[in-house]
Amino acid sequence: MKTQNLPVSALGGIRVIDLTSIIFGPSATQVLADYGADVIKIERPDGDSTRLTGPAREAGMASLFLGSNRNKRSVVLDISTDAGRKTLLQLVKTADVFVHNIRPQKLPALGLDYAQLSRVNPRLVYAGLHGFGLGGDYAGMPAYDDVVQALGGAADLGKRQTGIPRYMPTIVADKVGGQMAAHAILAALFQRERTGLGQFVEVPMFECLVQFLLLEHMNARHIADKSAAQPAKAEEFGYQRTLAEWRKPYRTKDGFVCFMPYGDRDWQQFFAATGRGDLTGDPRFATITARTQNIEMLYAMIEETMLTGTTAEWLALGARLEIACARVNRLEDLETDPHLQSVEMFGTLPMDADWEYRFVRSPIRLAASEVAPVRPPRLGEHTAEVLAELGLAAAQPTGNG
């Protein structure tokens, strides 16, 4: 239901010039687009490389691109040319936000550093999405998700749990950085409402991942010794519960289940219901502190216990005792998950005669904001339209739009 006297969308009227590619930047600007911002994606004549990454039913519209470019307009500009840069600067004059993930040492020559663009538009929120923070030893180095996972401790978490360094099976550094970039841009826009001025926003992927991972894995290292600066020790780091080898879905008689007693009451009821009443008074499991110290033993015990019943039986017990539990969905089960279906998490939009675009909507719902989803743009689809808004002819290549 729309609320009277409020804009139809939260970011209606906000224009974002999006000079990003791959996932880090596009995932951030898709958040802004889902909130109703007019996101103008500036692409090279050959387009964002993700247009060619993954399965596709038409050229330039591959799956990785479709996942992070909803609700945007595509404009092709060759910013290596004077004409392309001039057009881009005219767009910047009309913008509220400028986002890029170009390596910072290349920006001055392109005329796209903050000092130059803020003179063109003092109200501009300028977001630099970098691999590494400016002024640091790694500043300006190329950064991809695997590189940042290696440097940021993600691969080490795999080693601590399994004995082998592994990257997480998702592009976590890109996506975490993208989420942090989105909320940083929103904060800068809110501050601009008070001051009337834009600002430079730095979002370094490496530092974003480190902060994200160390929230719990800083562990004992959070507690500093005031008497002396002690070097970091391996045993200070790592949240034991999440790193336990046995922390995984448990095998049942007919499949797998997630079963997670957590509070004191949960564990006491679980022990009693599974014939282990002798453990209800065991000091090793009486408090969360004690259980954390003995978590490997507990998880091993649960695994052995789960083998004695079916998945349905354990889900029924969890429901009866109000202990958190769940079946183990495969990726292909998510679209038919009853909850996700009931909240309409998946949608489709027409693309062509023989295929449609299926997407996962933003999980956020704002009661007074309404944004109808728009399919990802074909390369250069909106070049003529956007340039006409500037009073310009589309002299630049317009791609295949």
N, C-alpha and C positions, 0 to 999 in steps of 0.2 A: 504494500500500500504506500502510495506517495504521500509525503507530508507537505502541507501547504507552506508556501513561502520559502521552501528550501530548493536548492538546485537539484536537477534530476540525477546528477552523478556527483560523487564527492570531489572529484578533480575536474569537473566540467569547466572549460575555459582555460585550463592549464596546458600549455604547449611544450612538448619535450622533443628536442632534437637529439636523436639517438644515433650516435656514430660508433656503435659497438657491434661486435660480431661474436660468433660461436655461442657460448652459454652464459658466462659471467655477466656481461652487460645485458644481453637480450632477456635473461630471466628477471633482472631487476626492472627493466622498462616494461615488461609484460605486466608486472604487478601494478605499475602506475597506469598502464592502459586499462587493466581490469577495473581500476577505480575511476575510469572515465577520462583520463588525460588524452589529449591528441598527440599521440606518439608518432613522429615522423622518422622512419628508419632510413637513414642515408646509406646507400650501398654503392659499392664500386660497380663499374659496368659488368663485371663477371659475378657480382652478388656475394652475399655471405656464404662462406664455405659450407655451412651446415645445410644449405639448399641441396647439396650433393651427398649428404651423409645419411645413410640408411635407406630403407626401402622407399620407393616412390612410384606413383601412378602417372605422374607427369613430370617433365624435366623442370628442375629448379624448385620442386616442392617435396623434398625428402622429409622423412619422419622427424629427424632431429630439429630441423627448422620449424616444422609444424608445432613442436612441443613448446616453443618459447617465443612465438611471434604473433600471437593472437591480438586482435584489436589495434593493429598498427597500420600505418600507411607507408608504402615503399616509394622512395625517390632515388633515382640513380643520378649520382654526381661524381665526376672524376675530379677529386680534390687535389690531384697532382698537377692540375692545370690552373692557370690564373682565372679562367672563366668559372671553373667549378668552385674554387675557393671564394670568389666574389659572390656567387649565388648563395653559397653556404653562409657567408657573413650576413647577407640580407635576411636569410631565415633566422639567424641568431638574434637579429634585432627584434624579431617578433616573438621570441621564445621566453619561457619562464625557466626552463631547465635545459642544460646541455650536458650530455653524458658521452664519454668516450672511453675506450680501452686501448688507445694507442700508446706505445712506449714513450715515456715522457720526454726523452732526449730528442724525439722527432718533432715535437709540437712547435717549437719556436719557428722553425723553417717553414712550417705550414701556416703559420700565423694563427695557430689554434691554442696557444697557451692561455692560461687564465688572465695574465696581465693584459694581453691584447683583446680578448673577448670581453673582459669586464669594462674596458673603455667603450666598446661598441654598445654594451647593454649593462649598466651598473646594477640592474635588478636581477641579473642572471644568477641562478644557482648552477654552478659549474662543478660537475662531479667527475673526478679523475679516477677511473677504475684501474688500478695498477696491480702488477704482480707483487711488488714489494714497496714498502713505504719510502717516500722521498727522503733523502738525507741518510738513509741506511746503507750498509755495506753492499746489499744486493740490489739497490735501486737501479732500475733500468734493465735488469736482466730479463730475458724471456721467461715466461711462466705459463705452464699448463697445469691441469689438474694433477697429473701424476707427479710432476716436479714438486708442487706445493704439498701434496700428501706425503711425499718422501721427507721433505724438509720440516713439515709441520707436526710430525709425530704420528700421523695416521697409520703409516706402515708399521711403526713400532708397536702400536696397539695390537695389530695383528700378530706380531711376533710374541708379545707378552701373553696372548691367549692361546696361540697354537704352536708357537716355537718357530714360525716362519714369517718373515716380514711380508705383508700383503697389503696391496691397496684395497680400500673399501670398494665393493662392487657397485659403486655409483659415483658420479662426478661431484663429490661432496664439497670440494673446495670452491668450485665454480658456483654451486647453488647456494652454499652458505654465504659466500661473498655477495651474491646477487640479492639475497634477502636483506643483508645488512646495508647494502647500497640503497635499496628501496626505502628503508626506514630512515636512513641518514638524509636522503633527499627530502623526504616528507618533513623531517625536523627542520631542515634549512628553509623550506617553504613556509613553515609555520613561523619561524623567526623573522622571515622577510615581511610577514604580515604586520609585525610589530615595529620593525626598523625601516622598512621600505627598501632595504639593500639586499642584494644577493651575496654569495660568498663562495669560496673554494671549499669543496668537500672531497677529502681524500679517502678512498676505500681500497686498502691493500689486501689482496687475497690471502697472502701468507699470514699476516697478522690476524685476519678474520678467522682463519682456520685454527690458529694457535689458541685464540681466545675461546672459540667454540669448544675445542677438545679439552682444554684445561679447566673448564668450569668444574667438572668433577675429578678429572685426572690429575690436577695439581695436588689434590689429596693432602698429605702431611706437609708438603712444601708450603702450603698456605700459612703454616705456623712457623714464623721466623724466630731464630735465636738472636736476641738482642746483643749478646755478649761478643759475637764474632760473626763475620761473613763466612759462612760455611759453604763449600762447593756442593752442588746438587748431587744427591745420591739416588741411584735407581730405585731403591726401596721406598723412597719418599713419595714416588709418583704412582698413579694408577688406582682407580676406584675398584676395590677387590670384587665387588658383586658383579660388575659388568665384564670384568676380565676373567672371571672363573671359567675354567675349561668346560665345566658342566652347564654353564649358562647357555642353554639351547633348547629348542622344542624337544619334548620327551616322547619317546616311542611308547605307544600303547599296543594293545593286542591287535588293533586293526589300523593303525595310522600314527599320527603325531598330535600332540596337544601342548598348548602353553598353559601351565598351571603355576600360579604365583602367589603363594601365601606371603604376606608382607609384615603386617603389624603383629603384636604379641598375641592378640585374640585369634588371628588367622592361624598362626602356627599351633597354638594350643588345640584349636578345633581340628586342624589337620592331623595332628598326632593322634588325637582321640579317635577320629573317624577311620583311621587307617591301621588301627591295631598297634600303634606305638605310644600308648598311654604312658609307658615308662619314661618317655622323653619330656613329658609335660613339666616335670620339675628339674630337668637337667640344666644346670647353670650355664652350660655352653650355648643354650638356645633360648634363654629366658628373656633377653633384651636384644634390641636391634644392634647394639654395640657388640655383644657377644656373638650374635648370629653372623655379623659381618666378618668377624675374625675367624669363624668356622664355616664360611659359606660353601667352600668346596665340599665339605662333608655333607652339608644339608642338600645341596644340589645332587650329589651322587645318590643320596638316600631317596630323593624324589624320583630320580630316574628309575631306580630299582622298583619302587612302589608302582609307578605308572604302568609298568609292564603287566601288572596283574589285572587290569581292567581295560575296557574299550574306551575309545574317545568319547562316545556318548555318555558312558557311565561317569567319567571324570567331569565332563561338562555339567552333568546333572548334580553331582556332588558339590562342585564349585558354586552353582546357582543356589543350592540349598543352604550352604554355609556362608554365602556371600563372599566367597574368595575369588579374586580376579582370575579368570581363565578364558581361553578362546581356542577355537580350532585354528589350524595353520592354513591360511589361504595361500594358494599359488597365485602368481601374477595373473594367470588367466581366470581365476575365480573372482577377481575384484569387481569386474563389471556386473556380475550377478549377485554380489554380496547384498543381502536384503537391506541392510542399513544404507549402503551407498546408493542403492536403487531408490529407497524411500526419500532420500535427501536430494535426489536428482544430481548426483555428482558427475555423471557423464552426459555429454551432449553431442549432437551432430549438426553440421551445417553443410549445405550443398556446395559442391566444388565443380562438378562436371557431370555429363550424362552418365558416366559409368562409375563414378566414385563420390564419396562424401568424406568430409573431414570430421573425425571423431576426436573429442578432446576431454580433458579433465578440467572442470571449472575451477575458479578460485574457491578455496574452502571458506573464504571470509564472506560474510553477508552483513551489509550495512542496512539498517531498517529504512533509512531515509535516502538511500542512494540506489539508483537503478541504471545498470549498464548492460545493454543487449550485446551478446557476444558477436564478434565479426571474425570471419575466417582470416588466417594469415594471408598477407598480400603476395601476389605474384611479383616477380622482380620488376621494379620500375612502374608498377601499376598506377601509381598516383603522381608520377612526375609532372605530367601536364597540369593536373588538377592543383597541385600545391604551388607550382610556379605561377599559375594563373592568379592564385590568391595574392601573389606578390606583384602582379601586373607584368609578369615576364612571359615570354614565349618559351616553349620547351626546346631550347637549342641543344641541351644535353641529350645523350643517348637515353632512351626511355625503357630499355630492357624489353621484356616480352609481355608487358602489361597491355 
